[in-house]
Amino acid sequence: MINYNNKIFRAASNTPNGETSNETVFHYKQEGNILTATYQGGKIVRGHLLGLVNERGEIDMRYHQINDKGELMTGRCQSKPEILARGKIRLHEVWEWTSGDCSKGTSMLEEE
């Protein structure tokens, strides 16, 4: 299992209906298979996520955030890790809003 504790990620890409950008920074914490994170930057004033990490390092998570319009947004996401040649982690994400228009999208985070 990959341990994400104390790792910092930045959004590298996102579909247009998402709110994260390369200004969004995530601070991950992990205890056992329980993952939490805080994040902010760009359109996101403050966000939190809670997830479970499986033996392959994949994350099943739920998130909530307040955007720069003052809206509370919620969603769910599945992340699959890729270990890069330099040893850093890239997360390939498939997500879905559970608020607003309930649309779906994809994004990518890269460890700093």
C-alpha positions in Angstrom: 0.0 0.0 0.0 1.2 3.5 -0.8 1.5 5.8 2.2 0.4 9.3 1.4 1.1 10.8 4.8 2.6 14.3 4.7 2.7 14.3 0.9 1.8 17.5 -1.0 0.1 17.4 -4.3 -0.8 20.1 -6.9 -3.5 19.8 -9.5 -1.9 19.3 -12.9 -5.0 19.1 -15.1 -8.8 19.1 -14.8 -11.8 19.1 -17.0 -13.5 22.5 -17.5 -16.4 21.6 -15.1 -14.0 21.2 -12.2 -12.7 23.8 -9.8 -9.1 22.7 -9.1 -6.3 24.2 -11.0 -2.5 24.4 -10.9 -3.0 26.9 -8.1 -4.7 24.2 -5.9 -2.4 22.6 -3.3 -3.4 19.4 -1.4 -1.8 18.4 2.0 -2.4 14.7 2.6 -2.4 12.8 5.9 -2.8 9.1 6.3 -3.3 6.7 9.3 -3.6 3.1 8.4 -5.8 3.1 5.3 -7.7 6.3 6.3 -6.7 9.3 4.2 -7.6 13.0 4.9 -6.5 16.2 3.2 -7.0 19.9 3.3 -6.7 21.9 0.1 -7.0 25.4 -1.2 -6.0 27.7 -4.1 -7.3 29.1 -7.3 -11.1 28.9 -7.2 -11.1 27.0 -3.9 -11.1 28.9 -0.7 -11.0 25.8 1.5 -11.6 22.1 0.9 -11.4 18.8 2.8 -11.4 15.2 1.6 -11.8 11.9 3.4 -10.9 8.6 1.8 -9.9 5.0 2.1 -6.7 3.7 0.5 -6.7 0.1 -0.8 -3.7 -2.3 -1.1 -2.9 -1.0 -4.6 -2.8 2.6 -3.4 -6.1 3.5 -5.0 -8.2 6.1 -3.1 -12.0 6.1 -2.8 -12.8 9.5 -1.4 -15.5 12.1 -0.8 -14.8 15.8 -0.8 -16.4 19.1 0.1 -15.2 22.6 -0.6 -16.1 26.3 -0.6 -15.4 28.0 -3.8 -14.6 31.7 -4.6 -18.4 32.3 -5.2 -19.2 31.3 -1.6 -20.8 28.0 -2.7 -20.4 24.8 -0.8 -19.7 22.0 -3.3 -19.5 18.3 -2.6 -18.4 15.2 -4.6 -16.8 11.8 -4.8 -13.6 10.7 -6.5 -11.6 7.6 -7.4 -7.9 8.1 -7.7 -5.3 5.6 -9.2 -1.6 6.2 -8.5 1.2 6.1 -11.0 4.8 6.1 -9.7 6.9 8.4 -11.9 10.5 7.7 -13.0 11.7 10.3 -10.4 9.8 8.4 -7.6 7.0 10.9 -7.2 3.3 10.0 -7.4 0.8 11.1 -10.1 -2.9 10.5 -9.2 -5.3 9.9 -12.1 -8.7 10.9 -10.9 -12.3 10.3 -12.0 -14.7 12.4 -10.1 -18.4 13.4 -9.9 -20.1 16.4 -8.3 -22.8 15.4 -5.8 -24.0 19.0 -5.7 -24.6 21.6 -8.4 -25.0 20.1 -11.8 -23.9 16.6 -10.7 -21.6 16.4 -13.7 -18.5 14.2 -14.0 -14.9 14.8 -14.9 -11.3 13.8 -14.7 -8.2 15.4 -13.2 -4.6 14.7 -12.4 -2.6 15.6 -9.3 1.2 15.5 -9.1 3.3 15.2 -5.9 5.5 18.1 -5.3 
